[in-house]
Amino acid sequence: MTRSALVLLVASVLGVAALSSAAIGASPAPGFAGGGPWFNTTGGAPLTLTALHGKVVAVDMWTAGCINCLDTLPYVKQWYARYRDRGFVVVGVHTPEFANEHSPRYVGDAIARLGIAFPVVIDNDYRIWNAYHNEYWPTLYLLDKQGRTRYSQIGEGNYQATEQMIGTLLNEPE
């Protein structure tokens, strides 16, 4: 059993509601410093929150070997396709759980196989993961147009609530 599956199992047995989703205060997001290489960006250039100012950003902490991450991926891809023309950006942060997941070729092959069109950064040293104080795969953070963390979803589920929050953030003034 993977670490992420074990954590979610323990949380469900203990009834830890905070693991399913949480609306969080408007704290500034830490960005993407320390990650790389990047996929699906112009010339592999890194993205910054400064460059994304004015857009709603979903930061998707995932790894290609995590079944829970793969289960949430269709929803993330749908949201990206549905809302990107309205200023919605998804940034996948691929933080490996297993040794074979560190390879840029592995990640690139997974991105191609899974049909991921949004930007993805490799976070082999857990710098982005730690900056977000993340603990679980998958976790989705929603940042408002000013780059503040406004919502998080840990694990699978709550897709309707997450999409509603995307809509709320997109409708807020810049």
C-alpha positions in Angstrom: 0.0 0.0 0.0 1.4 3.4 -0.9 2.0 6.1 1.7 -0.9 8.3 0.3 -3.3 5.4 0.3 -2.4 4.5 3.9 -2.8 8.1 5.1 -6.2 8.3 3.5 -7.3 4.9 4.9 -6.2 5.9 8.5 -7.9 9.3 8.1 -11.1 7.7 7.0 -11.0 5.1 9.9 -10.4 7.9 12.4 -13.0 10.1 10.8 -10.7 13.0 10.1 -13.0 15.3 8.2 -10.2 17.8 7.5 -8.6 15.4 5.1 -11.5 15.6 2.6 -11.4 19.4 2.0 -10.8 22.6 3.7 -11.5 26.2 2.9 -8.5 28.1 4.2 -7.6 31.6 4.9 -6.2 33.9 2.2 -2.5 33.4 2.8 0.0 34.1 0.1 1.0 31.0 -1.8 4.7 30.1 -1.8 5.0 29.6 -5.6 7.2 27.1 -7.4 10.8 27.9 -6.5 13.2 25.0 -6.4 11.4 22.8 -8.9 12.3 21.7 -12.4 12.4 20.8 -15.1 9.1 22.1 -16.4 6.9 20.5 -19.0 4.2 22.1 -21.2 5.5 25.6 -20.9 7.1 27.8 -23.6 10.6 26.4 -24.0 10.3 24.6 -20.7 10.5 28.0 -18.9 9.5 28.0 -15.2 6.2 29.6 -14.2 6.0 32.2 -11.4 3.1 33.4 -9.4 4.1 37.0 -10.5 3.6 36.0 -14.1 0.3 34.3 -13.2 -1.1 37.4 -11.3 -4.7 38.0 -12.3 -5.4 34.3 -13.0 -6.9 31.6 -10.8 -4.3 28.9 -10.3 -4.9 25.3 -9.2 -1.7 23.7 -7.8 -2.1 20.0 -8.2 0.3 18.0 -6.0 0.5 14.6 -7.6 2.8 11.7 -8.7 2.3 9.4 -11.7 2.4 6.2 -9.5 -0.4 7.3 -7.2 -3.8 5.7 -8.0 -5.6 8.4 -6.0 -3.8 11.0 -8.2 -4.8 9.2 -11.3 -8.4 9.0 -10.1 -8.6 12.8 -9.6 -6.8 13.6 -12.9 -9.9 13.5 -15.2 -11.5 16.1 -13.1 -8.5 18.4 -13.1 -8.1 18.0 -16.9 -11.9 18.8 -17.3 -11.6 21.9 -15.2 -8.5 23.1 -17.1 -10.3 22.5 -20.5 -13.5 24.2 -19.3 -12.1 27.3 -17.5 -8.7 28.1 -19.1 -10.2 30.6 -21.5 -11.6 32.4 -18.4 -8.2 32.8 -16.8 -7.8 29.4 -15.0 -4.4 27.8 -14.9 -3.4 24.4 -13.6 0.1 23.7 -12.4 0.9 20.1 -11.8 3.6 19.6 -9.2 5.0 16.1 -9.7 6.5 15.1 -6.4 7.8 11.5 -6.5 6.8 8.9 -4.0 9.1 6.1 -5.4 12.6 6.1 -6.7 11.6 5.5 -10.3 9.4 8.6 -10.4 12.4 11.0 -10.2 13.4 10.6 -13.8 12.3 13.5 -16.2 11.8 10.8 -18.9 9.4 8.9 -16.6 7.5 12.1 -15.9 7.4 13.2 -19.5 6.2 9.8 -20.6 3.5 9.9 -18.0 2.4 13.4 -19.1 2.1 12.2 -22.7 0.4 8.9 -21.8 -2.1 10.6 -19.5 -2.8 13.4 -22.0 -1.9 16.2 -19.6 -1.8 19.6 -21.4 -1.3 21.9 -18.4 2.2 22.9 -17.1 3.9 20.4 -14.8 7.0 20.9 -12.8 9.1 18.1 -11.3 9.7 18.5 -7.5 12.3 15.8 -6.8 13.7 17.6 -3.8 10.3 18.3 -2.3 11.0 22.1 -2.2 7.6 23.0 -3.5 5.9 20.3 -1.5 7.5 21.6 1.7 6.9 25.2 0.9 3.1 24.4 0.7 3.4 22.3 3.9 1.9 19.5 1.9 1.6 16.0 3.3 -0.6 14.0 1.0 -1.0 12.9 -2.6 -3.1 14.2 -4.2 -3.7 17.6 -2.8 -5.2 20.5 -4.9 -4.7 24.1 -3.8 -6.7 26.9 -5.4 -5.1 30.3 -5.5 -7.0 33.5 -6.2 -6.1 36.2 -8.7 -3.7 37.8 -6.2 -1.9 34.5 -5.6 -3.4 33.8 -2.2 -4.2 30.2 -1.2 -8.0 30.1 -0.7 -9.0 26.5 -0.8 -7.5 23.0 -0.6 -8.7 19.5 -1.3 -6.9 16.5 0.0 -7.5 13.2 -1.7 -10.3 12.2 -3.9 -13.9 13.6 -3.8 -15.6 16.9 -3.3 -15.4 17.6 -7.0 -18.5 19.7 -7.1 -17.4 21.9 -4.2 -14.0 22.3 -5.8 -15.5 23.3 -9.1 -17.8 25.7 -7.3 -14.8 27.3 -5.7 -13.1 27.6 -9.0 -16.2 29.5 -10.3 -16.3 31.7 -7.3 -12.6 32.7 -7.6 -13.0 33.3 -11.4 -15.9 35.6 -10.7 -14.1 37.7 -8.2 -12.7 41.1 -9.3 -8.9 41.3 -9.8 
